[in-house]
């Protein structure tokens, strides 16, 4: 009698607001060893095995094992050994799943014994993607790993990891899904060509990691860069007049200063320490090496991939075709036959119902908010690239008015933006929280205006390395008098009203009374932000002032300072939402995606046009700012965490401009 390692069935599925299908989030916690009779020529493949499951245990803290700090949140999470038992009939048996697979649509059929192949590269969106849009989506990556863990047709996963441009929050969530997939007993093999910190952090969490002989190793360390345009503006005759409230609010520093301030240096140093320490701890856990040994290896400046093999940091040095041959041998595929595979895009179309992963009657709404914040849609805005307040407010109201939703999760991935728009959304989220539980789930970043939105929720959940906080505001005006003089341009303004020229007369500096009013306006906006944060977090204003001042925190530090309630990913937020909605943790619920991708013809053509023309989104963000954004901004500046050597051939001028422009998005 052999033993088969399986996972508990999930209790939650995502769905679109109309069709109730889309993305699954796994709420399983630990694998179980169940007895099952089967014959298999290879222990790594479970695609030929469809055991009849007996009793299954379920824990709503899937993927998220970081403890909550407060007694209330600890009560929200099931304790080890206290997971309720789910009866067999609540989930289809293997035979039932096979019948569903037999009658699945052709594009949902997968050959038995297939390997799921995915390539992680570049930017990874926190938004859902339609079949007409390109790029990677975190919800769909997560769903594919969850489905593959349960799918008896999938033997394992082959993961190609290319250079990543996403933040550490998304990296942490993907890594959690990889680790959880391994509990299924199936293999997940990683392959890496360019070995940077983020790439290796994911790769080392796989069952095995391979690299070609010519692979680049950039495991040199982590840097953070802050760029300044003050000297550039001075030379061309532009004088930025900046009001930034909060000594750590460094967004205005990029415009006005020539060098880094002591406060900004302190803040960035702490962020860098947290990210680097988290990386060392994660690699140590995955490789079984001591933390100090991993750090010592990094400080050797190793660039030969052979050294990584010698130190046991990768399994072996092999080309891609050699890894494929190895997988064919492992799965019993003849040498002259192709390895049966299914790619990311096709497998994203496989419905969860095909695998018996259906949801329950109770519904929880998922509202996604990603990108910079603006009040209205700009002429160059593309779907999913920013948070348009008037559109998001409409979605929030629809959830508030619909009684079928027992709770809501606001998924935020935003550095902030327009302060007015942030406040209007805060109000709507607050009204929603008065009618049903609302949980804010933070991705890579939820800072400044992004945090403004989150603090209206009943509970805030963040990843360890989410960049959050930045409770502060900045506003600026450019004086172009010297530039006009250099180029021989003249502009004269006729006005009525003492302060009519406050924002419009860029040909001269502020008058004393104008400068005073400009500063008071920014200070007023900051006090509103800080006081609402203090009220939302049940914290005295003076204590909130200590953690505000525009300072950016990692999720872990924000948690210890009372700005965040719990650490974890989306499924942790969902578990808390179930608890607050008085839904038993062992009861299945359906997650309804409110912000589903648009399939309208104009949006499709817009996405295709952007891909064909190759318009730089950084430039689009700048144009949006120049044409739409006005008033006080509640945003976090562009912080670039880089690895030495990765971009050594890039122009420093282009890097400087891109860094500045990224702070405007």
C-alpha positions, 0 to 999 in steps of 0.5 A: 500500500503506497502513500500519496501526498495530497492537499486539502481542497480549497474553500474559496474560488474567484469569479467574475461579477457576471459569470461567476468564473475566474480566479481561484485562491487556495485556502488549504494549509498543510498536506495530508498523507492518505492511503491509496492503491495505485501503480506508478512507474515514477514517484514524481508523477501523480498525473496517473493517480486519482485516489478516492479521498477520505476525510479532508482537513481545511485551514483558512490560512492558506499560504499565510502562516505569519501570525497576527499580533492582536488578540482579535486577529489571532481569533480570526485565524484557526489554530494548528490542529483545530481545522474543521473536518470537511465531509467527503461529499462536499468535494467531487471524488476522482471519478467525478473529476474525470467525468468533468474533464471528459466533457470539458471544452477542447480548449480546456482539455489537458493531456494526462501527464502534462507539465505546466510551463510558465515564464515569469518575466518583467512586470507582473500585474495585480489585475486580472487579464482578459484573453486579449491582453498581454502580460502576466497577471498575479491572480492568474499565476496563483490560480494556475499553481493552485489548479495544477496542485489538484489537477490529476492531469498535471504531473508537475511544473516547469518554471522559467524565471527571467529578470523581474520588474515587479515589487517584492510584495508580488515576489513574496506572494508567488514564492508562497504559492510555489512553496504551497504547490510543493506540498502536493508532492508534485515536482516544480522545477525552476530554470534561470538564465539571469540570476538576480536577487528576485529571480533567485529568491523565487528559484530557490523555493522550487524543488530543483533549480537549474541554470545553463553554463553561460548563465549570468550571476548577479548575486552581489547585493541590493542597492537603493537609489535616489535621483535629484533634478535640482541641479538640472533645473538650476542650470536651465533656469527652472525654480521648483517651489515645493511644499512637502509636509512631513520630514520624510516626504521625499517626493518633492526632494527629487525636484528641489534638492541636489543631494539626499537629505538625512531623513531620506537617507535614514528611511531608505537605509531601513527599507534596504535593511529590511528587504535584504534581511528578508532575502537572506532569511528566505534563501536560508530557509529554502536552501537549508544553509545558515544565514551568515553563510549565505551572506558570506557567499554574497560578499564574495562577489561570485559571478561564475555559475559553477560556484552556485552549484558547488555551494549547493545553491542550484541543483545542476548546470544544464541547458533547457533541452537537457532539463526537458530530457530529464523530465521526459525520463522522469515521466517515462516519455520516450526519447523521440516523443515530445514532453507533453506540456500546457502553457500559462495562457492555455491553462489559464482558460481551464475552469476550476469547475472542471477540477471540482473546485467550485465555490459556495453560496456565500459571496465575497466581493474582490475590488482591485485598485492598482496604479496611480490615483486620479479623479477622472479618466485622462485622455491617454488612460488605458484600462487597468493602468491607474485608479480612476476615482469616479470609476472605482467609487461606482464599483464600491457603491454597487457592492454596498447596495448588493446584499448578496455580498457578505464582505468585501476585500479591497486589493490595493497596489498603488503609490498614491496620487491625487489627494482629493480623489483619495479622500473621495474613495476613502469616504466610499470605502468607509460607507461600505465598511459600515454595511459589511466587513471590508478588508484591505489587502496590500500588494507591492505598494499601498503608500500615501494615497494608497494607504489613505484608501486602505485606512477606511477598511475594518482590517488592513493586511500587508505583505512583509515587504509591501511599501506602505505608510507615506502619510504626507502630502506634497505640492509644487509649482515651477517658476520659469522666469530665468528660463524665459529670460534665457530664451527671450520669451515673455509672458504677462498676466492680467488678473482679478483677485488677490490670489488669482495668480497663485498657480497660474503665473509661472513667469514669476516667484511667489509673493510672500502672501502667496507663498504663505497661502500655498504652504497653509493649503498643503499643511491643511491637507496633511492634517486631514490625512494624518487625523483621519489615519489616527481616527481609523487606527484608533491612535492618538494624533501625537502618536500617529505623528511619530509614524507619519511625517511622510515616512515609508515603511515595509509591511512588517515595520508598519505592522509593529507600529500599528499601521497594519493589522496582519501580515500575509497575502490575499488569502489571509485577507479573505480568511479574515473577511470570512471570520468578520462576516460570521462565515464558518472557516470550513464553509466554501465561499465564492469570490466575485471579481468586481474589477474584471478586465474589459472586453469592449472593442475600444479597450481591446484596440487600445491594448493592441495599439499600445503593444504595436506602437510601444508607447512608454507608459512612463511618458504617458504618466507624465502627460497625464500629470501635465494635462489632468492632475492639479492640486495637492498630491498624496503620493510616494516618490519613485524608489528604485531598488536595484542589483549592482551590475544588472543595468550597467549599460543603461544611460544614467541620464535616462535612469535619472529621468525614468526614476523621477517620472516613475514618482509621478505615476 
